Amino acid sequence: MRLACRRDILRFAGMAFPFLTNACLAELVLAQSSAGKIRGVLKLNNSGKPVLAVRETQVLITGDEPTMAVFLDKRVHGLELELIGDSLPNGSFSTGPIHTKAMYVLRENKRLFVTYWCDVCSIRTYSPGVCWCCQEDTELDIRERYDN
């Protein structure tokens, strides 16, 4: 479906809706997302909260604590993500828990997993932070496979 917004008139699938404003665009984007999926570029809004830039709007995204840690990781900002979860009535999107593998980086038509790797201990984790063993920082490691 094609979305375009010009001169305060939202055009959706070739039809003009003069009373539908950009404020309604987030709901329209989420309504058209199939099977609880949404795609966009990860950014932080002016309040420092994670959002996906989807077409001409920003959709506030939430998740469990490890998922939110990934969303707040500066190394992931600017990447195109696909999230799986639920659209909420307030126009935001709730991402599934980290153990459900509900977050992917989209690169070259591939869905890649966000992981973090400790070179010292060879331990993989799925949210950023220090290694639970050596306490060194883990490195972002976007991979085609979820396991080692």
C-alpha positions in Angstrom: 0.0 0.0 0.0 1.3 3.4 -0.9 1.3 6.3 1.7 2.1 9.9 0.9 1.4 13.0 2.9 1.3 16.4 1.1 -0.2 19.7 2.0 -2.0 18.3 5.1 -3.8 15.7 3.0 -3.0 12.1 3.6 -3.1 10.0 0.5 -3.5 6.3 1.1 -3.8 3.8 -1.8 -4.4 6.6 -4.2 -7.3 8.1 -2.2 -7.2 11.5 -0.4 -8.3 11.9 3.2 -8.3 15.6 3.9 -9.3 15.2 7.6 -6.7 12.6 8.4 -3.5 14.2 9.7 0.0 13.0 10.3 -1.0 12.3 13.9 -3.1 9.4 12.6 -0.4 8.1 10.4 1.2 5.9 13.1 -2.1 4.1 13.6 -2.5 3.6 9.8 1.1 2.3 9.5 0.5 -0.2 12.4 -2.9 -1.2 11.0 -1.3 -2.2 7.7 1.6 -4.1 9.4 0.9 -7.8 8.8 0.8 -10.3 11.6 2.1 -8.0 14.3 5.2 -7.0 12.4 6.6 -3.5 11.9 9.7 -2.4 9.9 11.6 0.9 10.2 14.8 2.6 11.2 15.7 2.6 14.9 16.2 6.1 16.4 15.6 7.9 19.7 12.9 10.6 19.8 13.4 14.0 21.5 12.6 12.5 24.8 15.3 9.8 24.5 12.7 7.0 23.9 13.3 4.4 21.2 11.2 4.8 18.1 11.0 3.2 14.6 11.0 5.8 11.8 8.3 4.3 9.6 7.7 6.3 6.4 6.8 9.8 7.6 6.2 9.1 11.2 7.9 7.7 14.4 6.3 4.8 16.2 7.2 4.5 19.9 8.5 0.9 20.6 8.6 -0.9 23.9 9.7 -4.4 25.1 11.0 -6.3 28.0 14.2 -5.1 29.8 16.8 -6.9 27.6 14.9 -5.8 24.4 14.9 -2.1 25.7 18.6 -2.4 26.3 19.1 -3.3 22.6 16.9 -0.4 21.6 19.0 2.0 23.7 22.3 0.7 22.4 23.8 3.5 20.2 25.5 0.9 18.0 22.1 -0.3 16.8 20.7 3.2 16.1 20.2 3.9 12.4 19.8 0.2 11.5 16.6 -1.0 9.8 14.8 -3.4 12.1 11.8 -5.7 11.8 10.0 -6.2 15.1 7.4 -8.8 15.9 4.8 -8.0 18.6 1.6 -6.2 19.2 0.2 -2.8 18.1 -1.1 -1.0 21.2 -4.2 1.3 21.2 -2.1 4.4 21.9 -0.3 3.9 18.6 2.9 2.4 20.0 4.3 -1.1 19.3 5.1 -3.7 22.0 7.9 -6.0 20.9 7.9 -9.6 22.0 10.2 -10.8 24.7 13.9 -11.2 23.8 13.7 -15.1 24.1 11.0 -15.2 21.4 13.5 -13.8 18.8 11.2 -10.9 17.9 13.8 -8.5 16.6 15.8 -8.6 13.4 18.2 -6.3 11.5 17.3 -6.1 7.9 20.3 -6.0 5.6 20.6 -7.0 1.9 17.2 -8.7 2.0 18.2 -10.9 5.0 16.8 -11.0 8.5 19.8 -11.0 10.9 19.9 -11.5 14.6 21.2 -9.0 17.1 23.7 -10.6 19.4 26.6 -9.5 21.6 29.9 -11.3 21.9 32.7 -11.4 24.5 36.0 -12.1 22.7 37.7 -12.9 26.1 35.3 -15.6 27.3 33.7 -16.6 24.0 30.2 -16.0 25.5 27.3 -14.8 23.4 24.5 -12.7 24.9 21.4 -11.1 23.4 21.4 -7.7 25.0 24.3 -5.2 25.5 26.4 -4.8 28.6 29.4 -6.4 30.3 30.2 -10.1 30.1 28.9 -11.9 33.1 32.2 -13.8 33.4 35.1 -11.3 32.9 33.1 -8.0 33.2 34.5 -6.7 29.8 32.2 -4.9 27.4 30.5 -7.1 24.9 30.7 -6.3 21.2 27.7 -6.0 18.8 27.7 -9.1 16.6 24.9 -9.1 14.0 24.6 -12.7 12.7 22.7 -14.9 10.3 22.3 -17.6 13.0 21.0 -17.1 16.5 23.2 -19.7 18.1 27.0 -20.0 18.0 
